């Protein structure tokens, strides 16, 4: 069995391959972001990241953020969200909770207050349903700051929301008028 440090390393590598650069190990994602499990394992091993099916299962099952998912047949894997590659995840528009949250760093506040939340290099803006998760996300980028998103109001105004397999709410952008500053 692998230790936590190894699991983190492999998880980060899988995020790179399944979200951003499958060509790093010479695989291709299908239009829905799926990669063949056997090919993924083979190509990871050929590229210096030692992984077997048991390790892959462990990473998918224990990843705190539930970043990865298997298909029903367990022969394909994909990242649940966060792709910079164009993939169709097959999520349907859903009514979000009244409020959602976006964690960022204090250094990004002014840009967000000028432009709203933009998806940048990703396919969607990522929102959480609780403040604690938003704070954790913000801490990855510096001193955390949280915006409250008036999601229900956006939905009523015809903005689309999707709920990823790992509970992250996704939307194309959030205009400034739907944002409220929160004190953390």
N, C-alpha and C positions, 0 to 999 in steps of 0.2 A: 504494500500500500504506500502511496506517496504521502509526503508530509505537507503541511500547510503552505510552506514557501514554494514548493514544487507545484502545488495546485494553483497558486496565484500566478506563477510564471506561465503555466500552460493555459490558464484562463485568459490571461492578457494576450497570449499568442493567438488563441482561438478567436478572440475579439478582433484582432488585426485581420486575420484571414477571413472570418465569416461576416465582418461588417464593412471592411474597407479595402483589403488588398488580397483577394484570393489568388491572384497571380504570383504572390510571394512564394507559394509552394507549388504553383502550376496546376491549380484546380479552377473550375468555373462553377459559379452558382447558377442555378436555373432561374427563370424569371421571378419566382417567388422566394428567392434567397436560399433555397435548399442546396446542400452539398451531400454527395454520397458518403456515408460513414466509412465504408471500407477504403475508398480512395483517400479520404481525409486522413485517416490513420496512416495509410501507406506513405502519403506525401509528407506528412509531418515527420515521420521517422526518417525519411530520406533527406529531410532538411534540418536534421539535428534536434528535433523536439521529440523526445521519446514518449510515446503514448500507445496504449492498447485499449481495447474495448472496455475493460474494467475501469481503467483510469478515466476514459471519456464519460462513462456512465456516472462515475463519482463526481466529476466536475459539473455535469448537468444537474445532478440531484442535489448537490450541496452548495452550489453557488448562491450566495445570499441574495444577490440581485436577480436571480433566475434569468440570466442573460441568454441562455441557450435552450432550445427545445428540440425534441425528436418528433418526427411524424408518427402517425399511428402504427406504422409497420416497424418503426425503430430502425429503419435503414437509411434515413436521411436526417440531417441536423441543420439548424439555422440559428442565427442570432434573432432574438425576439424583437429588437428594435435597435436604432442607432446607426443604421447603414448610411454610408456616404455613397455607396453604389446604388443605382436605381433598381429597386426590387419592389414587387407587388406582394405585400404581406397578407393580403386577403382579409384585412380587418374591415368590418362594416361600421358605418357611422352610428355612434351611440350617444345618447343623452348623458352628459357628464354630471357630476355633483354640482351643486350651486357654486362652490368655490374649489379651486385647485391652487397649487402653489408651484412657484419656480424658484429654485435656489441658484444663486450666482455669487460672485464675489463683489465686494464693495467697489472695486475698480471698474466694474461694468455698469454700475447704476446709471451714470449720465448717458451712456450710449443707448441703454435700454429705454430711458425716459425720452430720448429723442426719436428712436426708431421702433419702439415696441420690441417684442421678442421675435427674433428672426431665426430661421432654421440653420443658418450658416451653411456648413458643408454637409449637414445631415439632411435626411428626407423630411423630418418633422421637428417641431419644438417639443421638448419633453417636459411634462408636468406631473407633479405628484399629488396624491390625494391627502397627504398629511404634511404638516409643517416639519416634523422631525426628519423625514426623508429629504425635504428641500434643504434643510440646514446641512445635512451630511453632503449633499451634492455641492452646495456652495462652498463648503470647507475644502473641497478638492482644488479650488481655484484661488484660495486666499481666505481673507476674513469674510465669513458668510453673510449674505444678505438675502432676504426672502421677499418676493413679490406675491401678493395674493392676486389670483386671476378670477375675474367675474365670468366663470365658465358658463353658467346657466344663461346669463344674459347674452353671451356670445352665441350660444346654441340657438336661442330664440331669434337671433339676428342672422341665422343661416350659416354660421361657421360650423365646420365639421370636426368631430372629435372621434378618435379611435382609442380603444383600450387594448394595449399589447398583452401578449401571453403572460408577461411578468408584472402586470399591474401598472405600467406606466401609461399615462394619458398622452396622446399625441394629437397635434393640430398643426396646420401649415404656418400660422403666425398669430401673434397676439398684439393687436394695436394698443397703443399707449392708453387709450380711453378705457380699456378693460383691465388696467393694472392698478393695484393699490400697494403702496409701500407698507412694509411691516417692520416693526422693531423686533429684532431677534434677541 
